[in-house]
Amino acid sequence: MTHSIAVIGSGRIGTRHFQALLKVQTPLNLYVVDPDLKSLGSSRNIYMAERDSRPHDTHRVRFLESIEGLPKEIEICIVATTADIRFSISESLLGSRSIHYMILEKVVFQRKRDFSIFNRSLKTLSVSAWVNCPMRVIPPYAKIPMELDPRKQVTMTVTGTNWGLACNSIHFMDFFRFLTGKGLLQIESSLTAPVPTVERGHFFEFYGEVTGFNDKHDTLEMYCTKDLQETSKTFEIDIQNGNSFHKTFIFRPGQIEIRNRFYPTATPIVCAETYQSNLTNIIVDELLKTGNCGLPRFETSALDHTLLVNNFLDSHGNHAAFKNQTCPIT
């Protein structure tokens, strides 16, 4: 059986999803959609390079400028557009195609109301959807909950520079939920004025801090500063669980260093960073085999997203870019 999988959006993250899909062993009909020919060309170039190294590849690939060229039935649809158009495109896809499963990039939507509308659409059409917050399925994080004592409080602290507080906080909020089994009840923030992103001027970033807690009084603290001298993002995640667990994960380009704080003189464990181009294929394989995957369900992630979006809107509601209850992050 050949499965039909579509990637909507061929930007930086979309091309990585596509690159990973080429590694799936099951024969696929792959569709990549993007109205921008340059972006579409990025995926085409990856395909040509991969095809040269895989002469017996069984995948069939089509590159499209519009979703109108998609088949009527799609087994898995990965929506990797920017957040400002993701809601309208996702709704259009649900209304015009028979889709079994969806994977949505984050930040999923920019308006709180879009989450409830889309959730109703999913339920009405019996479509299962997940959000690509993959820390919970990536080694070495996936097994951490088994090392924690649920009777003791968890404190998780994220600190660093240039790591994208606006666009990446949702990753850490989801990971916190994964570690503790509970989402945040509320969050507070102290943020700088919105700063236009370098690559996409109509989207914004913040610097500052976001903190929160769940109903077990576990706490999450996130701090992000701006460093004009440093172009790459650097950060660390410190996780403490009473006297049972205390490790720090230090992120540098391409690698993660793990330090056990109970043994400060021990040699740190160093492992390679897992990239999306080596991850989507694993998630898709699992979906095709079981109908499920380890990513957070849309309805669960929507709780964290709306909490975050509301906080950002409350903090910057008077800014011209945040009009109409729209939070211009992606």
C-alpha positions as CSV (number, residue, x, y, z in Angstrom):
1,M,0.0,0.0,0.0
2,T,1.3,3.5,-0.9
3,H,0.4,6.2,1.6
4,S,-0.2,9.9,0.6
5,I,1.5,12.5,2.7
6,A,1.5,16.2,2.2
7,V,3.8,18.9,3.5
8,I,2.2,22.3,3.4
9,G,4.9,25.0,3.4
10,S,8.4,24.5,2.1
11,G,10.3,27.0,4.2
12,R,13.1,26.1,6.6
13,I,11.1,23.7,8.7
14,G,9.0,22.3,5.9
15,T,12.0,21.3,3.9
16,R,13.3,19.4,7.0
17,H,10.1,17.5,7.3
18,F,10.3,16.6,3.6
19,Q,13.9,15.5,3.9
20,A,13.0,13.2,6.8
21,L,10.0,11.8,4.9
22,L,12.4,10.6,2.1
23,K,13.9,8.3,4.7
24,V,10.6,6.4,5.4
25,Q,10.9,2.8,4.1
26,T,7.2,2.4,3.2
27,P,6.4,3.6,-0.3
28,L,4.9,7.1,-0.2
29,N,3.1,9.5,-2.5
30,L,4.6,12.8,-1.3
31,Y,3.2,16.2,-2.0
32,V,5.1,19.5,-1.2
33,V,3.0,22.7,-1.5
34,D,4.3,26.3,-1.4
35,P,3.2,29.2,-3.6
36,D,6.8,30.6,-3.4
37,L,8.9,29.0,-6.2
38,K,12.1,29.7,-4.4
39,S,10.9,27.8,-1.3
40,L,9.5,25.0,-3.4
41,G,12.9,24.8,-5.1
42,S,14.6,24.1,-1.8
43,S,12.6,20.9,-1.3
44,R,13.1,20.0,-5.0
45,N,16.9,20.4,-4.6
46,I,16.9,18.2,-1.5
47,Y,14.9,15.6,-3.4
48,M,17.3,15.6,-6.4
49,A,20.3,15.1,-4.1
50,E,18.6,12.3,-2.1
51,R,17.4,10.6,-5.3
52,D,20.9,10.5,-6.6
53,S,22.0,8.6,-3.5
54,R,18.9,6.4,-3.4
55,P,18.5,5.1,-7.0
56,H,15.9,2.5,-5.9
57,D,13.7,5.0,-4.0
58,T,10.1,4.0,-4.2
59,H,8.6,7.3,-3.3
60,R,6.6,9.4,-5.8
61,V,7.0,13.2,-5.3
62,R,5.0,16.1,-6.6
63,F,5.8,19.8,-6.0
64,L,2.7,22.0,-6.1
65,E,2.1,25.8,-5.9
66,S,-1.4,25.3,-4.5
67,I,-3.4,22.9,-2.3
68,E,-5.8,22.6,-5.3
69,G,-3.4,20.0,-6.8
70,L,-3.6,17.7,-3.7
71,P,-5.5,14.4,-3.9
72,K,-8.9,14.2,-2.3
73,E,-7.6,11.8,0.4
74,I,-4.5,12.4,2.4
75,E,-3.3,10.1,5.1
76,I,-1.0,12.5,6.9
77,C,-0.9,16.3,6.4
78,I,2.0,18.3,7.9
79,V,1.2,22.0,8.0
80,A,4.5,23.9,8.2
81,T,3.4,27.3,7.1
82,T,4.0,30.5,9.1
83,A,1.5,30.9,12.0
84,D,-0.3,33.9,10.5
85,I,-1.8,31.8,7.7
86,R,-1.9,28.3,9.3
87,F,-5.4,28.5,10.6
88,S,-7.0,29.5,7.3
89,I,-5.0,26.9,5.4
90,S,-5.7,24.1,7.9
91,E,-9.4,24.9,7.9
92,S,-9.4,24.9,4.1
93,L,-7.6,21.6,4.0
94,L,-10.1,20.0,6.4
95,G,-13.0,21.4,4.4
96,S,-11.8,20.2,1.0
97,R,-9.8,17.0,1.7
98,S,-10.4,13.7,3.5
99,I,-7.5,13.8,6.0
100,H,-6.7,11.0,8.5
101,Y,-4.0,12.7,10.6
102,M,-2.5,16.2,10.9
103,I,0.7,17.4,12.3
104,L,0.8,21.2,13.0
105,E,3.9,23.3,13.4
106,K,4.2,25.7,16.3
107,V,3.4,28.4,17.2
108,V,0.1,26.9,15.9
109,F,-2.2,29.9,15.6
110,Q,-2.0,33.6,16.6
111,R,-5.5,34.1,18.0
112,K,-7.1,32.4,20.9
113,R,-10.5,31.8,19.2
114,D,-8.8,29.9,16.3
115,F,-7.9,27.1,18.7
116,S,-11.5,26.4,19.7
117,I,-12.8,26.7,16.2
118,F,-10.2,24.3,14.8
119,N,-10.7,21.8,17.6
120,R,-14.5,21.7,16.8
121,S,-13.6,21.1,13.1
122,L,-11.3,18.2,14.1
123,K,-14.0,16.6,16.2
124,T,-16.7,17.1,13.6
125,L,-14.6,15.4,10.9
126,S,-13.0,12.8,13.3
127,V,-9.5,13.9,12.4
128,S,-6.6,13.3,14.8
129,A,-4.0,16.1,15.1
130,W,-0.8,16.6,16.9
131,V,1.5,19.6,17.4
132,N,5.2,19.4,16.6
133,C,6.7,19.9,20.1
134,P,9.0,16.9,19.9
135,M,11.2,17.2,23.1
136,R,9.1,14.5,24.7
137,V,10.1,12.0,22.0
138,I,13.8,12.9,21.6
139,P,16.6,11.1,23.5
140,P,17.8,12.0,26.1
141,Y,14.6,13.7,27.3
142,A,12.0,10.9,26.7
143,K,12.9,8.8,29.7
144,I,13.3,11.6,32.2
145,P,9.8,11.2,33.7
146,M,10.7,7.6,34.7
147,E,13.6,9.0,36.8
148,L,11.4,11.5,38.7
149,D,9.7,11.0,42.0
150,P,6.1,12.2,41.5
151,R,5.8,12.9,45.3
152,K,8.4,15.7,45.1
153,Q,8.1,19.0,43.4
154,V,9.8,19.6,40.0
155,T,11.6,22.9,39.3
156,M,12.5,23.4,35.6
157,T,14.5,26.5,34.6
158,V,15.5,27.6,31.1
159,T,18.1,30.3,30.8
160,G,20.1,31.5,27.8
161,T,20.5,34.0,25.0
162,N,18.8,34.5,21.7
163,W,16.8,31.3,22.0
164,G,13.4,32.8,20.9
165,L,11.2,33.3,23.9
166,A,8.2,34.1,21.8
167,C,8.4,31.2,19.4
168,N,10.0,28.5,21.5
169,S,8.5,28.9,25.0
170,I,5.8,26.5,23.9
171,H,8.4,23.8,23.5
172,F,9.4,24.1,27.2
173,M,5.8,24.5,28.4
174,D,5.0,21.2,26.7
175,F,8.1,19.5,28.0
176,F,7.2,20.7,31.5
177,R,3.7,19.1,31.1
178,F,5.4,15.9,29.9
179,L,7.7,15.8,33.0
180,T,5.1,16.6,35.6
181,G,1.9,15.2,34.0
182,K,0.3,18.6,34.5
183,G,0.1,21.7,32.4
184,L,0.6,25.2,33.8
185,L,-2.3,26.8,35.6
186,Q,-1.1,30.3,35.0
187,I,1.9,32.3,33.9
188,E,3.4,35.7,34.5
189,S,5.9,37.5,32.4
190,S,8.2,40.5,32.3
191,L,9.0,41.2,28.7
192,T,10.8,43.8,26.6
193,A,9.0,45.7,23.9
194,P,8.4,43.5,20.8
195,V,11.3,43.3,18.4
196,P,10.8,42.5,14.7
197,T,12.6,39.3,13.7
198,V,15.5,39.6,11.3
199,E,14.3,37.0,8.9
200,R,10.6,37.9,9.0
201,G,9.9,41.5,9.8
202,H,6.2,41.2,10.3
203,F,6.7,38.7,13.1
204,F,8.1,39.7,16.6
205,E,10.3,38.3,19.3
206,F,10.6,39.3,23.0
207,Y,13.3,39.1,25.6
208,G,12.7,38.8,29.4
209,E,11.1,36.1,31.6
210,V,8.1,33.9,31.7
211,T,7.2,31.9,34.9
212,G,4.4,29.7,35.9
213,F,3.2,26.8,38.0
214,N,0.8,23.8,37.9
215,D,-1.7,22.5,40.5
216,K,1.1,20.4,42.1
217,H,3.1,23.6,42.7
218,D,5.8,22.4,40.2
219,T,7.4,25.5,38.7
220,L,8.7,26.5,35.3
221,E,10.9,29.5,34.8
222,M,12.2,30.7,31.4
223,Y,14.7,33.5,30.9
224,C,16.0,34.8,27.6
225,T,18.4,37.7,27.0
226,K,19.6,39.3,23.9
227,D,23.3,39.1,22.9
228,L,24.3,41.1,19.8
229,Q,27.7,39.5,19.8
230,E,26.3,36.0,19.6
231,T,24.5,34.9,16.4
232,S,23.6,31.4,17.6
233,K,21.1,30.5,20.3
234,T,22.6,29.1,23.5
235,F,20.7,27.9,26.5
236,E,20.5,25.4,29.3
237,I,17.6,23.5,31.0
238,D,18.0,22.8,34.6
239,I,15.6,20.2,36.1
240,Q,15.4,19.5,39.8
241,N,13.2,17.0,41.6
242,G,13.9,17.2,45.3
243,N,16.9,15.0,46.2
244,S,16.0,12.4,43.5
245,F,17.0,14.1,40.3
246,H,19.1,17.2,39.4
247,K,20.5,17.5,35.9
248,T,21.4,20.4,33.6
249,F,21.1,20.1,29.8
250,I,23.5,22.6,28.1
251,F,22.7,23.3,24.4
252,R,25.4,24.3,22.0
253,P,25.2,24.2,18.2
254,G,25.0,20.6,17.2
255,Q,25.3,19.0,20.6
256,I,23.9,18.7,24.1
257,E,26.0,18.4,27.3
258,I,24.3,16.7,30.3
259,R,25.6,17.4,33.8
260,N,24.5,15.5,36.9
261,R,24.5,18.1,39.6
262,F,24.6,15.5,42.3
263,Y,28.0,14.5,40.9
264,P,29.7,17.8,39.9
265,T,33.1,16.3,39.3
266,A,31.8,13.5,37.0
267,T,32.5,13.8,33.3
268,P,29.5,15.3,31.5
269,I,27.6,13.1,28.9
270,V,27.7,14.7,25.5
271,C,25.2,13.7,22.8
272,A,24.4,15.0,19.3
273,E,21.4,17.2,18.8
274,T,18.5,15.5,17.0
275,Y,17.4,17.5,14.0
276,Q,13.9,17.5,12.4
277,S,15.3,15.9,9.3
278,N,16.0,12.8,11.3
279,L,12.8,12.9,13.4
280,T,9.7,13.3,11.2
281,N,10.3,9.9,9.5
282,I,10.2,8.2,13.0
283,I,7.0,10.0,13.9
284,V,5.4,9.2,10.5
285,D,6.4,5.5,10.7
286,E,4.7,5.3,14.1
287,L,1.6,7.0,12.8
288,L,1.3,4.7,9.9
289,K,1.8,1.6,12.0
290,T,-0.3,2.5,15.1
291,G,-2.4,5.5,14.3
292,N,-0.8,7.4,17.1
293,C,2.5,9.1,18.0
294,G,4.4,10.6,20.9
295,L,3.8,14.3,20.1
296,P,1.3,16.2,22.1
297,R,-2.3,16.1,20.9
298,F,-3.7,19.3,19.5
299,E,-6.3,19.7,22.2
300,T,-3.6,19.4,24.9
301,S,-1.2,21.7,23.2
302,A,-4.0,24.2,22.6
303,L,-4.3,24.7,26.4
304,D,-0.6,25.7,26.6
305,H,-0.8,27.8,23.4
306,T,-3.8,29.9,24.6
307,L,-2.3,30.5,28.0
308,L,0.9,31.8,26.3
309,V,-0.8,33.8,23.6
310,N,-3.1,35.5,26.1
311,N,-0.2,36.5,28.3
312,F,1.7,38.0,25.3
313,L,-1.5,39.9,24.2
314,D,-2.0,41.2,27.8
315,S,1.6,42.4,27.9
316,H,1.7,44.0,24.4
317,G,-2.0,44.6,23.6
318,N,-1.3,48.4,23.0
319,H,1.3,47.7,20.4
320,A,0.1,48.4,16.9
321,A,1.2,45.0,15.6
322,F,-1.0,43.2,18.2
323,K,-4.3,44.7,17.1
324,N,-7.5,42.6,16.7
325,Q,-6.3,40.2,19.4
326,T,-3.7,38.8,17.1
327,C,-0.3,37.8,18.5
328,P,2.2,38.2,15.6
329,I,4.6,35.4,16.5
330,T,5.5,32.2,14.6
